[in-house]
Amino acid sequence: MTGHWIDERWNQRSHILDVIHLKEPIHSGEYLAEQLLAVTDDYQITHAVFTVTRDNASNNTAMLEQYEIGACSTPVTLQQPWAFTVKEGDVRCMAHIINLAVQEALKTLKATPSNSPDVYRVEEGKAHSRGLTFSEKETVIDTLTKLRKHIYVFRNRRLWREALHIQASAMEITPIKLSLDMPVRWNSTYYMLTHALDMEPAIVAICASQQMDPSMREIIITASEWQILRSLELFFKIFKEAAEQVQGDNYPTLNYCIPYYLRLMDKLKKMRASTGYKSPIGEACFAAYEKLNQYYSLATNQRHSHSTIATICDPRFNFDVFDRYLSDGDTRPKDRALAQWRACYNKYKARETDIHVAKVMARIEAETEASTQDTKDPKSDDEMYTRRGPKVLEFEWQRWFSEEGYDRNGDILKFWAAKQFEYPIIACMARDHLAIPASSAASERIFSIGGDIITKKRNRLTPSTVRYLLCLRDWGIVHDEEGEE
């Protein structure tokens, strides 16, 4: 479990809160909520929990419903007058949603890779094709199967591997180790295609001239099939940038979700039109579009506004991103985004008003009783020169919509450090919403770090020892060298 926030100096902060050993065999929502509440209570931050970013497992939905009950029983404060609720605080992992969309496309193509690489094993002298294909979709399946079989051969036969390396060097191509994809990670299919296409000239040359296994000529990848692989690579490339961007941990990420939702769906519509609505790639685009649109609706409906607020708080996007992608005549999505923005602004403004009133009342109570004697000079004409304050002609949120755009490569936290006094209420909104992680990548990285700790030589560490090492390293109390000792 990780905690994320933006400090008073507008620095992005995140730390491991705890690594929990789940001892119960059934990870029910109630059990997970108990563990989550125990950690936040221990840190005394339950009242300050704003949102929870999680993947789409059903037990996580039940967990948040139970956690809301515990969080609502915690007294609120003036600084945080609203408690965590599932309605407003449930953030679904964007990286997981992208994975679901691509998996849906692969399912449509019937091209989901096998769990076992041995499925693509080709015995020497026994390579053969499936035979005639009768549809475009079967052609895509056969092409991917051929590629996976070739990669298996190049990876597992020494002579083939060496011949490919020599051929690539001769053609001034940087040799790349080919890799097979796996069903749990869609980007493995993208990298499989990218690496194979980078090595395409060398692979074609080897397969055309090799005498090591004549039967492999039965499954040679033709020029038209290489073109299919290029089309598939372009399809997967649509998702690559978005998936990488939302998994960052040293910059705000939730502000990218809506722009990438809209951009991905726009690109999928255009690719479907260019490749043909009934073509295999076109049908895959439609399947991915439908899945993205489903979760986009969840992320932007009346119940959830955090993604909308984070996007508008990004000076590079502001409200313009909605005008850019939602210009098809239907104004309802833009109207809903504007309503969410105004509602959030009013909530934060009410909080700032309450805080200001509390400060004024405290100052009045602390002051000693003023003298009732009027010391004002009766001859003074000061009232003639009394100046009124500046007249506010528009709301702060309206002025924000007219703010000049910001450099796309600029640091938006530095921007807010400079603008926080010009837009005090929106700055508070930005500090809260830009701190929300768009994915659960930070928690998943902990498992990767755990894999570096639990090695073949240290495979008997207890769960509590692993927990201590992960937490203390992250907190800077124990360094890597000390952990090794």
Secondary structure, DSSP 4 states (H G I P E B T S, - for coil): -EEEEE-TT--EEEEE-------SSS--HHHHHHHHHHHHHHHT-GGG---EEE-S-HHHHHHHHHHHHHHHTSPP-SSS-S---HHHHEEE-HHHHHHHHHHHHHHHHT-PPPS-GGGG---TT---------SHHHHHHHHHHHHHHHHHHHHH-HHHHHHHHHHHHHTT---------BTTBHHHHHHHHHHHHHTHHHHHHHHHH--S-GGGGGGPPPHHHHHHHHHHHHHHHHHHHHHHHTT-SSS--GGGHHHHHHHHHHHHHHHHHHH-TTSHHHHHHHHHHHHHHHHHHHHHSTT--HHHHHHHHSTTTTTHHHHHH--SS--HHHHHHHHHHHHHHHHHHHHHHHHHHHHHHHHHHHSPPPP-S----TT--GGGG--PPPP--S-HHHHHHTSPP--TTS-HHHHHHHHTTTSHHHHHHHHHHTTS-SSSHHHHHHHHHHHHHS-SSS----HHHHHHHHHHHHTTSS-HHHHH-
